[in-house]
Amino acid sequence: MTTPPLLLSAALLFWGWQTGLLIWSVPMALMVEASRMVPTRWEFSTADLKRIWNLCAVLFFGAIVILYSSEERGDVALKFVQWLPFYFFPIILAQIYGTSDQIPLAVFSWFVRRSPHHPIAKKSLNIRFLYFGIALLAAGATNNKSQYFYPGVALLIGVALMAHRPRRLPQPVWLLLIAGVALAGHVGHQQLHALHTELESGLARWFVRFFNRQPNLNESHTSIGKLGHIHLSGEIVLRVRPESGGAPSLLRDASFDDYKNGVWRSSQTEFERVFVETNDVAILQPPHKLNFAVEIAGYLSSGRGQLALPHGTYELGNLPVVLYTNRLGLAKVEEGPGLLTLLAKYGRGPSCDSPPNAVDLAVGLKEKATIAEVARSLDLANKSEREKIETIARFFQNEFSYSLDITRRHFDPSGQKTPLGQFLTVTRSGHCEYFASATVLLLREAGIRARYATGYAVDESQRKGKTYLVRERDAHAWALVYREDKKMWENLDTTPGSIERSANPEASAWEPVTDFFSNLKYQFSKWRWSKTSYSGYLKWLLIPLIGFLVWKIVSNRQRRTRIAQELPRKPTWPGLDSEVYLLELKLAATELGRGSNEPLHAWEKRLSGAGGQGLEKIFNLHRRLRFDPQGVTNEDRQVLKTAVKQWLEAFEANRQNLAAVSTGE
């Protein structure tokens, strides 16, 4: 099934017009239409077609890599689809300029190539209309379609359908049907677009109404009071590489000051934008005398995320983002790359946290009684600030144990104590959220201002070379304590140390495998989101590969031609050019045409019965030409040619006379 004249070239021009790629589509359209003026056709073997399809595959996958490494993520898919006609242009040229109108399906599949006897491998396909559809699909891959897009698509499809109109339908009826379908499609598209807009806004309103919660950045739902084992993933979330000094033991991504029913919230939710200099450096506070530097790499979701930073960070480098901070020391970014690798400079000294206030001393009514009881048992009221902090730290380190298993024992059967109170007085076992929350409330009861911090613990056991791998199971919580004597906030982690925590292994047996693929993703992301544009180099690397494939196609054809010239020609079967086959072709569309399984003598008898003259001589000469080892003389061959010509002229004249008589009646 072939396409109507000018249809493919019109589709290519329409594609170039809609996508702004006319500089490519015009020469491509000219090359397609030139096939109608160039009589020469090339005989491509299946091997040639496979190589041409391999060239298309290189263009296809090469475009994915180039676009992914050079375009913004939201534009990759759109631009990739826009170039679809270009990727598959070599294979459509092979069909247009080839001797065959079909391409074997084995050409398009590497799996079918390995099974040459598979039924699919024996089938062929005409890809003209498929390429026509690809051109229209690519033409629609734009964010802002012009007002001529839909009429243009409807017109091109209508022309394609007109060329294959069923004979039983008159042309006006067929045109009317096409116009009706086009109009219905346009109206349907408008209604679907309106429905999509309404559903989108309706769902947004529904979520706001029924899930009206504060943003996750301003609250932390702990697992305090939840029964069962806390399962933690081994997925790598951060890669930490110290530049000077050792790795920081804690990386904080958030802090909170208000506790109620197992949820920590932030009372200071306002964010302020931080100026990022042209060299991608942001100054958060004056530098410290004793300072360190660490490189922290992590992924951002849609260019947004929280930063996990060491306590006392005063400068951030390699920061091609929009940066915001709040008064509780939380830093978040927007408009960033998929992988952010920043350089954090920090030291022992003041942090970016706001000065303490009244909220930093609040305990909460439900926890007040138990917290006060524990504080009295530790005699905190009669100690100095430093002694209070040291006493609370020893209390948790010496009398508590770390566990991810929360059982019925962690709940008070009478209901008088909260899960946190039961932890402090009965079970004395739990995970970091219990320790951090209890520590903050005990400090507050003792008159020391404190806050709840979350982030990640950097474990020395996860060091790989110079890099520390921070996993999801390294998520941690601890306390921030305000030292009045130093006038600054400090970390206070009272959860039993890494040795005790390692007694609850969470590592999967598959972790080395997942780490391998995680490292591959990381290395590719480093290349993808680096500031250096490698797409230009990649294009130059593709050029020799494409040139090699083209050379293989051309050189293989030249080699086949040379071999064919050197080998002796095999004699063709005599009589295949007999004029009787011309007779058979001319009569195929009439009632006297030869049936698909009709023997030659039966067809001769039927023609003779229809009043044909001279058929006996024609068929006798034909049989001698085809089957007699002696063949026929040149004179006999000329007689056969003349006889067939005269018979066809007489037959055509007789048909015209019968038609004239019928018209006269």
N, C-alpha and C positions, 0 to 999 in steps of 0.2 A: 504494500500500500504506500504509494508515493504522495508527497505533498504537492499542492497546486503551485504553479510558477509564482515566484517572488514571495511566497509565504514565509519561508525560513529567513530570507534576507530582511523582510519587513519586520519580523519578530526581533531580529538582532538590532535593527535600527531603533525600534521601539524601546528595547532594553537599554541601549546606550543613551537614548533621550531621557528616559525616566531616572536613570542612575547617574547621569553626568559622565558616562564613559564612552561618549561618541568617538573619541580619538581611537578607541579600540574597536568599537562595533562597526564603524564604517568600512575599514579594510576587511574585517571578517565577513561582512555582508557582500562586499565585492568579490571576495574569493569564492563564496558560495554561488553567486550568480554567474561567475565566469565559467562554471562547469557546463552551463547550457551553450556556451559559445566554443568551448574547447572539445573537439570530438575525441581526443585521445583519452583512453581509460587504462588504468594500471591494474594488473592482476595481482592483488595482495593475497598471499597465502595466509593460512591460519596463524602461522608463526609470526608473520609480519604484523598481523592485527593484534596479536598478544603483546608484541613490543610497543606498538602504538598505544595500547591500553595501559601498559606499564608507564609510559610517558604521561598519560593523563593522571594516573595515580600519583606520580611524583609531583605534578602540578597541584593536585588536590591536597595531599598531605603537607607539601611544602608551604602552601598558602595558609594552612592551619597554624603551623609553627611561626611563620613570619607575622601573621596578624596577631597571634596571641602574644608575641614578644614585643610588638610595637604599638598596639592599639589599646585603648581603654577597654576594660572587660565588658562593659555594656555594649560596645560597638563591634566586638569581634564577630559575633554570630551574624549580625546584619551585613557587615562588609564581606564576610565569607560567602554568604548566599548571593550577594550582588555579583560576584565574580564567577558563579557557576558555569555560565556559557563558555568562559575562557578555558576552564579546566578541561572540558570535554570537547573542545573544538578540534583537536587532532583526529579523534575517532570519527566525528561526523564528516570531516574532509575525506577520510579513508573510504567511507561508504559512498559519498557523493562522486568521488573520482575513481572509485573501484569498478571492476567489471561485474561484481555481484551486488544485488540489491538487499542482501541479507548478511548479517554478521553472526557467526556461531555463538551460542550462549557460553560455550567454554571459554571464549575470549575474556568474558567479564568476571570470571570466578576462578580463583586459584585452587579452590577445592574441586571444582568440576574438571579442571585441567589434569588433576591427578587420577581421575576416573574417566578415561576416554570412552569407555564402553557404557557409561551411565546414559539412560534415555535422554536426560537433559542435555548432555554433551552433543547429541545428534540434532538438536533443534537450533533454529536460527531466528534472528529478530531484525526487523527494520526499525532503526532508531530515529528516523526523521521526525516523527510526531513526538517521540519522547524528548528529543532535543528542543523541539518547538515549545513543549510544556516547560522545560527547564528555563528557556529564555523568558517566558512569561512570569515564572516564579521569581526569577532574579530581578525582573523589572519592578515587581511589587515590594522588593526588600528595601524600602525607604521609609524614613520616619514621616516625611511630609509628601504624600502623594498629590500630584497635580490634579486639576479638575478633568484632565483629559485621560487619566489613567484607566478608569473603568470603561468609558466609551471605546478607548483603543483596544483594550483586552477583548471586549465584546465583539468588536469589528473583526479582529484577527481570528477569534474562535469561530465567528460566523462564516468567514471565508473558508476556513478549514472544513467546517461541516457542510457547506454548500458543495464542495468538491466530491462529497460522498453521499449526496442526497439519494434516498431510495427512489427507484424509477416509478414506483406506484404513486408517489406524491408529486403533484405539480409544483413547479418552482415558486409561484406566489404563495402557496400554502406553506411550503418549507420556510420561506423568508418570514412569513407571519409567525410561525412557531418559534423561530430563532429570536425574533424581536420580543415575543412574549416572555420567553425564558430570560432574556437579558433584563427586561424591565422588572420581572419578578425577583431576579437576583439582586438588582439594585435596591429595590424597596426592602427586601429581606435583610440585606446588609445594614441598611440604616436602622431598621428596627432592632436587630441584634446588638448593634452598637449602643443604642439607647438603653436596651435592657441591661447590657454589661455595665454601663455607667450607673444605672439605678441600683443594681445589685451591689456594686462596689461601695457606693456611698451608704447603702442600707446596712451592709455588713459592718462597715466602720462604725456607724451609729450604734449597732447592736453590741459590738464588743465594748464600746465606751460605756454603754449603759449597764451591762451585766458584769464587766470585768474592770470596773473603775478602781484600779490600784495605782499606787505610786510606781514610778519607773524602778527597774531593778537596781539601777545605780544608787538609789537612795534607801534601799532596804535589803536585809539579808535574812532569809528564812532558814533558820538553823534546823538541825535534825534532833534537837533536844525534845525528848518526850515521844520519839518515834521508835516503835518496837522493831526488832530484827537486826540483821547484820548490814552494816554499811558497806556496800560494794563500791570499790574505787577502780577507775580505769587506768591502764598503763599508757594511754596515749600521750605523746610528747607535745606539750603546749608551749614550752619556752626553751631556748638554748642560751645559756649564760656563759660568757667567755671573759674572764678577768683580764683587763689590760695592765693594771698595776695593783699590787696587793692581792689578797685572796678573794674568793667569791663571797658575797654577802650571804649570811645565813637565812635571811628573810627578805622576801620581795612583797611589798604591800601594794594592793590594787584598790583598797577601799577601807574606810573607817566609819564607825557609827557611834552615836552617843545616847540613844534612847532605846530601852529594852522593855518588852512586854510580851508575855505568852510565847516565848521562844523565838521572837522576831526582833532583830536589831534594826533600828531606823536612824536616818540622819535628820537632825533638826535644822541643818543648814544646807539647803538644796540649791542655792544659787551658784551658777558657774560664771567665771570671768574668763574672757579670752586672753591668752598669753601671746605676746608679740614674738614671732619667730623671725629671726634675722635672715638676710638673703643667703647666708652660708648654712642655713638650716640648723641654727643653734638657738636655743631658748634659755634665757637666764631666769631661774626661779627665785634665787636669793643670793646674797653675797657668798663668795667661796669660803671654804673652811681652810684652816691652816694645815691640818692633817687630812689629806684627801686621797681618794682612790678613784679608779675608772673601771667600768665594766660594760661589755657589749651584751645587749639583750635582744634576742630575735624572737619574734612571735607573729602569728597571723592575725589579720584584721578581717572582720566580716563586713563586706561591702564598704571597706575603707574606714570603718568605725570600730572603736573598742576602748577598753580601759588599759592603762599602762601599769604594769607591775614593776615598782621601783624600790631601790634600797632606801632605808630610812636616812634622812639627811641629804637627799639629792638636791643639788643646787644648780646644775647645768645639764641640759640635754642636747646632744648633737645628732647629726644624721636624721633630722626630723622634717621630712618634706610633707608636713601635715598642718592641719589647723588644730591648735592645742587649747584646751580649756582646763582650769583647775577650780576646785571649790575650797572652802575654809577648813574642811576636814582632811585636806591633803590628797584628795582624789584627783587624778589627772586622766582626762579622756581626750581622744583625738577623732577627727573627722577628715574626710577627703584624703585619706592616706592610701598607700599601695596595699596589695594583697599580703605582702610580707614586709614587716617593719623591723629593721635592724638599727636600733638606736644605741648611742654611747651615753651612758649615765655617769656623771661625775658626782661623787658623794663623799661625805666625811663625818667625823664625830663632831657634832655640834647641833645648832638649831635646825629644825625641819620647817616645812611649809605649812604645818598645822596651825590653825588659829589659836589664840590664847584661850585658856579654859573659861568656862562660865558655869552658871548654876546647874545646867543640865548634867554636867560631868560629875555631879555629886548625888544624883538621884538614884535610888535603889528600887523603888516600886513596892506597892503595898503587898502584893502576893508573896514576894520574896523577903520582905522586911524582917519578919520574925525569925526565920531560919538564919539569915545572914547575920543578924544581931547576935544570935545565940553562938554562932561559930566565932564571931569577932570577940565575944567575951571569953570564950574558952582559950583563945590565943592571947588574951590580955593585950589587945592592940591599943587600947586607950592610954596605956601607961608607957608607950614606946615613942621614940622619935620617928620622923618620917623615914629615914633610912632603915631603922630597925623594923618598922612596920612592913616595908617592902620585902626585906630579907626574911622575916618571919612567915609571911604569906607564901613566898617562893619555896621555903623549906617545907612548909605544911603540905603543899601539893607534891613536891618531889619525893618526900619520905613516906607519906601515908596514903598515896593514891597510886593507881595503876592505869595504864592506857589499854583501852579495849574498843573494838569496833562492833562488838556484840552487845546489843541492848535487849535485856530479858525482862520478864515480869518482875524480877527483883528490883528493877530500877524504878518501879512505880509504887507509891504508898497505897496499900489496900484501903486504908481509911479515907484517903483523898484529902487529908489535911495538909500534906506537903506536896509541893510542886515537884516535877521531875528533877529540877535543879536542886531543890532542897533535899530530896532523897539521895542525890549524888553526893552532896556535901556531908550528910550525916549517917548514911547507911551503906550504900554500895561502894562509894569512893572508887568508882571505876567508870570510865567513859572515854569518849574521844575528845579531840581538841576543842570543839565548840563548848562542851561542858566546862573544861578547864578555863578557857578564855573568859567565858561569861561569868563564871563564879569568881574568877580573879578580879575582874572589873568591879563587880558588886561589892566584894570584900574590901577592896581598896577604897571605894566610895564610902562604905560604912565606917572605915577608919579615918575618913576626912581627907583622903588623897584623891585628887581628880584623876579620872581614868576614862579610857574609851576602848571600844572593841574594834580590832583590826582583822582584816582578812587578806589573804594572798597565797603565797607559796613558800614552802621551806626548801632550801637548796641543800640537797643531801650529798655528802662527800662520796657516798657509794655509787652515785650516778655520774661520776666524772669519767668522761671518755677523752683521753688526751688532755687538751687544755679547755675542753668544753664540758659544762655541766648540763645534763639533760633533766629538765624539770617536767614531771609528768602530772597528769590530772590527779593521781592519787597523792601527790605532794601538796595538794590544796590544804591550807592551814589557817588557823585562827589563833590570835594571841591578844595580849592587852597592851595598850599604850598608857603609860603612867607619866604624870606631869611632876617633875622634880622642882619643888619650890626653891631649893638651894641652888639649882643650876638655871632655873627659869627656862626650861625647855622640856619637850616630850622625849621619852625613851621607850624602846621596846621592852616588854616583859613577857617572856614565853615560859609559862609554868607547866606546860604539858611535858610528861616524862620524855627523856631524850630518845634519840634515834635508835639506840641499842634496844630499848624496850619496845619501841614501835616496830622494829624489824621482826619481832617475834610473831607478828601477824602478817605474813607475806601475802601480797596481793598480785604478785607478778604471774602472768600467764606463761604456760610453756611455749606459746606462740609468740612471746614478746620479741625474741630476736628477729623473727620473720617480719613482724609489723614494724619493728625499728628499721629494718632494711628498706622497706617501702616508704617509711616516713622520711628517711634520709634522702631517698631519690626525689621525693616531692620537695623536700627542703632545698636540695641542690638546684632543681629546676626552677623553684620559686626565686632563689637568689639570682639566677640568670634572668628570669622573667622580669623581676622588679628592680633590677639594678639600674643605676642612672645611665650607664653606658648602653647605647642602642646597638645591639648586635644584629638587628634585623638587616641592616645594610650588608654586613659580612655574610649573613646567611643567604642573601639573594645571590651574592657572587659565588657561594659554594654550590648553589643549585644550578648555576649556568653550566659548569662542566658536566654535571650529572645529566642534565637535559641534552647537552651536546653529545655525550656518550651514547645515550639511547637513540638519538637521531642517526648517529653514525652507524650503529648496529643495524638499524632498519635499512639504511641506504646500502651499506656494504654487503648485507645479506642478499639484497635484491641484485646487486651487481654480480655477486658470486654465482647466484642461481642462473643469471643470464649467460655468464661465461661458460658454465658447465653445460647449459642447454645447447650452446653453440658448438661445443666440443664433441658432445655425444651425437651419434648418428640418429637421424630422425626415424621414428617408428612409422611404418606405413599405416595410413588410416584405412579403416574398413571400406571396401569399395561400395559405391552406390549410396552413400549417406547424403549425397547432394542431388539425388534423383529429383526430377521435376514433379514426380507424383506427390512428393511431400508438399510442394507448393500448391498442388491441386487440393490436397487434404486441408491445408491451412485456409485456402480461399472458401472452401465449403463448410468450414467448422461452424460458422454462425447461421447456417441454413439447415433446412430439414434433411438435406442430403449429406450432412456432415458425418464423418466416421465415428462410431461409438468407441468408448474407451477400451472395450474388450472385444471389439468386432473384428473377426479375421479379415484379411485382405480380400480373399475370394468372395466372401459374403458381401462385403462393401461393393465390390465390382459388380456383382449380380444385381444389387439394389440400384446402383447407378444406371445399369443397362435397362432395368425395368422402368426407369423414369424417363426413358427416351433418349439417353445419351448415345451419340454416334462416335465411332472410332475408338471406343474404350478398350476393345479387345487388343488392338495393336499397341496402345499405350501401356497396358498392364503387362503384355508379353515382353516388351522391351525393358520395362522396369524389372521384371523377374530375372531377365538375363543379366542386367546391370548389377543386380544385388547378389545373385546366387550362382551364376554361371562362372566357373573358374576361368573360362576364356574371355569373359567380359563381352563388350560390344565395341564395334569400330567407331571411329569418329563420326562417320556418316550416319550410323544408327543413333548415335547420341544426339546429333543435330535433328534427326527425324523425331526423336522423343520430345525434344524441347519444342519443336514447331507444332507437333500434334497437341501437346498439352496447352499451348498458347491458343491455338485455334479452337480447341474444345471450350476453354474458359470464355473466349469471346462470344462463341455461339450460345453458351449457357447464359451469359449476362444479357445478350440481346433478346433471348427468349423471355427472360424474366421481365425486362422492360416492356415488351409487347403485351405480356399478360397484365402488367400493371396498368398500361394505357387502356386496354379493353375494359378492365374493371372500373377505371375512373369514368369511362364513357357511359357505362351502364348507370 
